[in-house]
Amino acid sequence: MPDSAEKLGKDVLNGGSQVKEDSEYVRLVIPNEPRAAEADNLQPQAGTRYKPFIWWIKAMLWCFITLIVLLIFVKWGVPFLFEKVLLPIMEWEATAFGRPVLALVLVASLALFPIFLIPSGPSMWLAGMIFGYGLGFVIIMVGTTIGMVLPYLIGLLFRDRIHQWLKRWPQKAEMIRLAGEGSWFRQFRVVALFRVSPFPYTIFNYAIVVTSMRFWPYLFGSIAGMVPEAFIYIYSGRLIRTFADVRYRNYHMTLVEIIYNVISFIVAIVTTVAFTIYAKRTLNELKAGEAGGEAPVSHHSNLEMGKLPLEKPKHLGFSSTESID
């Protein structure tokens, strides 16, 4: 009996100590868990609080750097380009060629430059400066159309090499693959958006051959996408020629011409930015919408490259091909 009483007393003491320990645990540990969770929640909030501030600082810094570079270019770069490049070219083209021959030279340059990945902007500017909106637009569209078809035909001969080359840039390949999917109208629409977007179209002309893109949507989509760019280049070429005449040929603009040029310049800038933002946003939406129904992101790049068909399209791309795994 004494042993039982002693054992009972020990159990009571152990139970009391256990209750005390449990209460200490409840009092000391449990309340700290929400606090730790709150602290974890406060850290991201503190980080997100400063993100807009940091973004504005970076934006202001880039704006300041851009403004400085622009002022330097306007102060020293523009006069140099006018005196050493633009005026000699304008005088040379006025004396060395007749207008029909010059038109053929510009068409040839617009057709051949994209094959060698050379920008066609200077030729478009010259077409606008010399021939204006009517004939200049025809020259640009004819030359650029040939310059979009020739790389496509050449790219068909090197599809395997282009496919291997694109594996180095899976994100670019993923965007290019978007153009080759869907119906005729969808392919037409995506190609037109690519022409308006900042994506380098000289590379796009070659890279598109590794997708299931058909020829006619590629051709008509490219033409439709080049129309806004053609008018922008023609306008900027006319504006450059006007500035050259005012600065170096003693040409005096009237008040109406000054107002017209200022308003036209603002409209051109706003239109270019609007087209670019719309095209980029639409392409990103198409990319996001397709990614939502596909495989996880971790395997995305490999899957995207695997979907690029390696079989050459038949009849110059008139019928789509199936992917080869």
GIDA-V369059 format. One record per pair of residues at least 6 apart in sequence whose C-alpha atoms are under 8 Angstrom apart, sorted by sequence separation. I is the first residue (numbers start at 1). GAP is how many residues later the second one is. If there is no record, write none. Layout:
i=I gap=GAP
i=I gap=GAP
This chain:
i=113 gap=6
i=114 gap=6
i=130 gap=6
i=166 gap=6
i=167 gap=6
i=181 gap=6
i=195 gap=6
i=245 gap=6
i=246 gap=6
i=313 gap=6
i=314 gap=6
i=113 gap=7
i=155 gap=7
i=166 gap=7
i=179 gap=7
i=180 gap=7
i=194 gap=7
i=246 gap=7
i=313 gap=7
i=314 gap=7
i=128 gap=8
i=179 gap=8
i=295 gap=8
i=313 gap=8
i=93 gap=9
i=127 gap=9
i=128 gap=9
i=312 gap=9
i=110 gap=10
i=127 gap=10
i=311 gap=10
i=109 gap=11
i=179 gap=11
i=311 gap=11
i=127 gap=12
i=178 gap=12
i=179 gap=12
i=309 gap=12
i=311 gap=12
i=110 gap=13
i=127 gap=13
i=309 gap=13
i=310 gap=13
i=311 gap=13
i=109 gap=14
i=110 gap=14
i=309 gap=14
i=310 gap=14
i=308 gap=15
i=309 gap=15
i=124 gap=16
i=307 gap=16
i=308 gap=16
i=106 gap=17
i=307 gap=17
i=106 gap=18
i=306 gap=18
i=307 gap=18
i=306 gap=19
i=106 gap=21
i=239 gap=22
i=103 gap=24
i=187 gap=26
i=191 gap=26
i=191 gap=27
i=195 gap=27
i=176 gap=28
i=180 gap=28
i=179 gap=29
i=188 gap=29
i=192 gap=29
i=196 gap=29
i=110 gap=30
i=184 gap=30
i=187 gap=30
i=188 gap=30
i=191 gap=30
i=192 gap=30
i=195 gap=30
i=196 gap=30
i=176 gap=31
i=177 gap=31
i=180 gap=31
i=181 gap=31
i=187 gap=31
i=190 gap=31
i=191 gap=31
i=192 gap=31
i=194 gap=31
i=195 gap=31
i=107 gap=32
i=111 gap=32
i=115 gap=32
i=176 gap=32
i=179 gap=32
i=180 gap=32
i=181 gap=32
i=185 gap=32
i=188 gap=32
i=189 gap=32
i=192 gap=32
i=193 gap=32
i=196 gap=32
i=106 gap=33
i=107 gap=33
i=110 gap=33
i=111 gap=33
i=114 gap=33
i=180 gap=33
i=184 gap=33
i=188 gap=33
i=192 gap=33
i=196 gap=33
i=109 gap=34
i=110 gap=34
i=111 gap=34
i=113 gap=34
i=114 gap=34
i=177 gap=34
i=179 gap=34
i=180 gap=34
i=187 gap=34
i=188 gap=34
i=191 gap=34
i=192 gap=34
i=107 gap=35
i=108 gap=35
i=111 gap=35
i=112 gap=35
i=115 gap=35
i=176 gap=35
i=103 gap=36
i=107 gap=36
i=110 gap=36
i=111 gap=36
i=115 gap=36
i=232 gap=36
i=106 gap=37
i=107 gap=37
i=110 gap=37
i=111 gap=37
i=114 gap=37
i=111 gap=39
i=232 gap=40
i=166 gap=41
i=162 gap=44
i=163 gap=44
i=162 gap=45
i=163 gap=47
i=162 gap=48
i=155 gap=50
i=159 gap=50
i=160 gap=50
i=155 gap=51
i=159 gap=51
i=154 gap=52
i=155 gap=52
i=152 gap=53
i=156 gap=53
i=151 gap=54
i=152 gap=54
i=155 gap=54
i=151 gap=55
i=149 gap=56
i=152 gap=56
i=148 gap=57
i=152 gap=57
i=149 gap=70
i=148 gap=71
i=145 gap=74
i=148 gap=74
i=145 gap=77
i=145 gap=78
i=197 gap=78
i=198 gap=78
i=196 gap=79
i=197 gap=79
i=196 gap=80
i=197 gap=80
i=141 gap=82
i=197 gap=82
i=198 gap=82
i=119 gap=83
i=196 gap=83
i=197 gap=83
i=118 gap=84
i=117 gap=85
i=141 gap=85
i=194 gap=85
i=117 gap=86
i=141 gap=86
i=193 gap=86
i=115 gap=87
i=193 gap=87
i=114 gap=88
i=141 gap=89
i=193 gap=89
i=140 gap=90
i=193 gap=90
i=137 gap=93
i=190 gap=93
i=137 gap=94
i=212 gap=96
i=137 gap=97
i=211 gap=97
i=212 gap=97
i=133 gap=98
i=136 gap=98
i=210 gap=98
i=211 gap=98
i=210 gap=99
i=210 gap=100
i=133 gap=101
i=212 gap=101
i=215 gap=101
i=132 gap=102
i=133 gap=102
i=214 gap=102
i=215 gap=102
i=216 gap=102
i=214 gap=103
i=215 gap=103
i=213 gap=104
i=214 gap=104
i=128 gap=105
i=129 gap=105
i=212 gap=105
i=214 gap=105
i=124 gap=106
i=128 gap=106
i=132 gap=106
i=214 gap=106
i=127 gap=107
i=128 gap=107
i=213 gap=107
i=125 gap=108
i=128 gap=108
i=129 gap=108
i=175 gap=108
i=178 gap=108
i=212 gap=108
i=124 gap=109
i=125 gap=109
i=128 gap=109
i=129 gap=109
i=178 gap=109
i=212 gap=109
i=124 gap=110
i=127 gap=110
i=128 gap=110
i=212 gap=110
i=125 gap=111
i=126 gap=111
i=129 gap=111
i=121 gap=112
i=125 gap=112
i=129 gap=112
i=175 gap=112
i=124 gap=113
i=125 gap=113
i=174 gap=127
i=177 gap=127
i=171 gap=130
i=174 gap=130
i=170 gap=131
i=173 gap=131
i=174 gap=131
i=177 gap=131
i=170 gap=132
i=173 gap=132
i=170 gap=134
i=170 gap=135
i=167 gap=138
i=163 gap=145
i=163 gap=147
i=160 gap=150
i=159 gap=151
i=159 gap=153
i=156 gap=156
i=87 gap=157
i=82 gap=162
i=153 gap=163
